[in-house]
Amino acid sequence: MKALKMISLLVVMFIAAASIAAEPISQLAPIDHVYSPKGFDSNDNVEVIIEGHLPNLCWKSPKAEVMISGKNININVKALNYENDNVFCAEAIVPYLLPVEVGLLDKGNYRVFVNGVEDSAMFIDESSSDAVDDHVYANVEYIERDLGSRIVQLKGYNPSECFVYDRMEISNNGQDVYSVLPVMEQVSDFCPMKMVPFSIDMEVPKDLQAEKVLLHVRAMDGKSVNALFINK
């Protein structure tokens, strides 16, 4: 009987210990680089894109917390660390590219702090209209890259045949980001819902000298699609 009670007690203790260990720890995630796209104005949903890595497979789900203090944009990037719940964590570095939604900002120069370190700066222009965006952009879903080529394909689905591709506007921040605006034109007032696939070729400019640049593509409904490009 005593042996049975001892076994039951050990089982309860094991379950209790497992439930405690199952709780991950939220920790600051390693940051490699911060990209600040150019071209936002005071009516845009401003974004900062953060490149980082998770040190092993026990780190998961990087997320950002944003706080605006005057002209300072303070961002904390945290990930869930399950190392206490694993006997073995595979030493495989997991890169991530995290778009961080900052929101609407007034005109001016801003300093960007990530995990307590000043990493970048950005300028917000005055909006020329009350509209959130002056143009309709293609509903880009992903960027397809071919190794060794400066041609990339912007691919996705537009919600109707009444939108056709018009032109590409490309600017840069002078350092490491190309802001890409695939502008659409509405050719009809009658716009029945129909998913229309598209592929737009784009040649990455050679204006920036950084070894790696970010392609920041503005998409429909204030969203963006981002991809890193080896700038050779």
N, C-alpha and C positions, 0 to 999 in steps of 0.2 A: 504493500500500500504506500509506504514511504517513497519507494522507488517511482511509483506511478505519479505521486504528487510532485516529486522532483522533476520528472520528465515534463509534466504539464507546466510547471513553473518555467522551465527552460524554454519551452515552446512560446509561452507568453512573452518572455523577455526577448526572444529572437524576433517575434512579430513586432514588438514595440521598437526594438532597435532598427529594424528594417523600415518601419514607417517614418522614423526620424531621419534615417539616411536617405530616404527617397525624396526628401525636400531639397531641391537644388538651391545653390547660392547665387544670387544676382551680383555679378562683379563687373567692373569696368573692363571692356574688351580692348585688345591691342589695336592701335590705330597706325596705319601706314602713311596715308596721305588724305588731304582734304581738298576737294575741288569746288571752286566757287564760280558757277557759270555767269557770263555776262548777258545783259539784255533784259533783265527784269525791271518792271516799273512798279509804281505804287498801287496798281490795280491787279498785279500778278500774284499768284501763289508761289512765293519764293521758295527755292529748294537749294540745299547744299548736299553734295554727294560725298560720302565718306568711303574710302577704301581701307580695309583692314584684314585681319586674319584671326582665326580661332586656333589656339595652340595645339589642340588635340580633339579627338572625336567626342570627348566628354563635354565640350563646350557647345552650346546650341542657342539658336534663336536670338541673334543680335537685334536690339531695338534701341531707339533713340528717344531721349527726353529733351525738350527744348524750352528754354526760358529766355525771354527778351528783357534786357535791362538797359534802357536808354538806347545807345548805339552799339551795344554789345549783344551778340548772339551767342548764348551759352548752350552747348550741347553736351549731354552725357550719353555715351554709347555703352550699354550694358548687355551682357549675355548670361545665360543660365549655365552654371558650372555644376555638373553632376559628378565630379571627381570623387566626392565622398561616398558615392553610391556604386562605385566600380572598383573592383580589384585591379583591373587592367584597363588603361586608357591608351588606345592606339595613338602613337606619335605621328599623326598625319595632320599637317597644317591645312586648315580649310579657309581659303580666301573668301571675302565677301565684299560686295559693293552695295552700299546702303543709301538710297535716296532719303533725305531728311526734309520733311515738309516744315518750313519755317512759318509760312502764312503771309499775310499782308503786312508790308512795312512802309513807313513814310519815306519820302525822298531823303537821300543822304548817304554818307559813307558809314559802313558797319564793320566792326571787328568780329571775327569768328573764333570762338574758343571751343575746343573739343577736349573733353575730359580734363578741363582745367588748364589747357595749354593753348596759347594763341597760335592758330594754324593758318589763318587766311584772312582776307578782307574782301569786301564786295561793295559796289555802288548801286543804289536803287535810284532810278530816274523818275521824273515826274510823269504821271500818266497823261496822255494826250486826249483821253476820253473817259467817260464813266463806265464804258464796257470793260468786262474782265479781260477780254482779248480783242484786238482789232481785226484779227483774221481767224478763219477756221483752218485748223491744221489736220493733216492726215491722221487717221486713227492707227498710228504705228504701234505694233505689238512687240516686235523684236528686230534686232539688227543682225544681219547675216554677214559674216566676214570670211574672206578667203585669204589664207596664209600667203604672204608675199605679194599681195595686191593692195593697191590703195583704193580700189573700188569696193564699196560695201552696198548691201541692199537693205533698204528700209521696207519691211513687210508687215502686212496687217490686213484688216477688213474695214472698209467704210460702210456706214449704216444705210446708204442709199446710193442709187445711180445718179442722183442729181448733183453729186459732188465729184468734180474731176480735178486731177492734179494740175496746178498752175505754175508754180515756181519754187525754187529752193533759196532760202535766205540763210547765209552762214556768217557768223561773227565769231570772234574769239576774245578771250580775256587777257591776251598778251603773254600767257604763261603755259597753260596746259589743258585748256578746255575749248572745244568748238561747240558753239550753240547753233543747233540746226533747226530751222523752221520750214517744214514742208507745207507750203501754203496751198490750200484747196480753193477752188472757185465753185460757187453754186450756179449751175446752168439752167435750173428749172425751179419754179415755185412748187411744183408737185413732187413731193419727196416720199414716196412709199418706202416703208422699211424693207430693205433687202441687203443682206450681207454681201458686199462686193469685194473680192480679194484684189490686192494690188501689190506691186513690187516696184520700188523706185530706186534706180541706181544713183549713187552719189560717190564722187571722188573726194577723198579726204585731202584737204589743202596741205600745202607744205610751208605754211606761214609760221608755225611754231617749231621751236628747236628741241623741246622736251623729248626724251626717249620714249615716253608713254603719255598719250593724251586721252582725255575723256571725250567721247561723242555724246553730247547732251541733246537729245532730240525731243523737241516739244511736240506733244500729241494732242488729240482731241480731248475736250472737257478738262483742260488744265493739268493733264497728266504729263509725264515724261518717260522716255525710255533711255537708258544709259548703257554704254559699253566702253570698255577700254580698248585702245588701239595702239599697237606697237608702231611707233613713228619712225620707220626706217626708209 
